[in-house]
Amino acid sequence: MKEALRNFWSSDADSYNKAIKSTLHSVNLKKSWQEIFTEVLGDNKLKILDVGTGPGIVALMLAELGHDVTGVDLSEDMLKNALKNRDALSISVDFRKGDAEHLPFNDESFDAVVNRYVLWTVPDPKTAISEWKRVLKPGGKIVIIDGNWYANENSIKRKLWHVFSLVLVILTERKNPLTSNLDPKLKNKLWSIKASRPDADRRFLEQRGFKDIYVMDKINRRTKNLIEHLKYGYQGDTFLITATKA
Ligand SMILES: C[S@@+](CC[C@H](N)C(=O)[O-])C[C@H]1O[C@@H](n2cnc3c(N)ncnc32)[C@H](O)[C@@H]1O
């Protein structure tokens, strides 16, 4: 399953980079994300791991805030774009190949572990969260950002909005949006398809002994401008959940 997921993400690497890179070049979008990270992580300069960094957008935004950031990803094609984005901005981030469930780092190496839009395709979220806890220092923070991407998939409203969004994506990103579709067989094997999130994430964190668990719902209202909302809002709301390693 992991190989199939890696192939999916690699095949989507350039298309995803095109869609998401605009965050780095929009003063307002970047500011919104950086404000959220400062709210949950504080002002001190931290050693942060961005798991499933993809084209490195979150890692680069955090590094710009002065943090010492490492980004890991399973897909070399995603990492190629992360390196290009890093070079274009001349910001220092250590990008490496690595698996979210078996990280190439010693115990207690980081003050914070962040991940955005990653956990939903990780085969075993409990293993991943245990692994993220392992590399966190005591008192360190975990930040999970994700969505219920396929909720209400069969509603008429969502279907119509999706068609409208395909046209907008073609016009604004000049790409074929259908290349980003996950194979339905693979999609149906994902734990997140049947889960109610962020309740499920909260339970995983509680079971692993995290404390001070805090959920921010509908963060898309702060992190998406009108055009982003029209293009991707059909996928539903996104949430952030943060917790501290005891
Ligand atoms: C939707 S992209 C999100 C990228 C980035 N976090 C962002 O917010 O733009 C999901 C990323 O997670 C990576 N990924 C998925 N499963 C992974 C795993 N087990 N270990 C490491 N990276 C993984 C994919 O290769 C892809 O780059």
The ligand as a Gaussian input file, in Angstrom:
#p B3LYP/6-31G(d) Opt

LIG

0 1
 C       -1.040000      16.617000       0.201000
 S        0.682000      16.514000       0.305000
 C        1.002000      17.724000       1.588000
 C        2.348000      18.358000       1.442000
 C        2.645000      19.451000       2.479000
 N        2.606000      18.937000       3.833000
 C        1.729000      20.632000       2.339000
 O        1.028000      20.958000       3.299000
 O        1.690000      21.243000       1.270000
 C        0.985000      14.991000       1.203000
 C        2.474000      14.705000       1.302000
 O        2.680000      13.675000       2.268000
 C        3.690000      12.818000       1.784000
 N        3.553000      11.527000       2.456000
 C        2.489000      10.688000       2.387000
 N        2.716000       9.590000       3.137000
 C        3.948000       9.746000       3.688000
 C        4.743000       8.951000       4.558000
 N        4.330000       7.764000       4.999000
 N        5.953000       9.421000       4.920000
 C        6.402000      10.623000       4.469000
 N        5.699000      11.410000       3.621000
 C        4.486000      10.982000       3.249000
 C        3.434000      12.765000       0.289000
 O        4.543000      12.300000      -0.442000
 C        3.086000      14.213000      -0.009000
 O        4.236000      14.969000      -0.289000

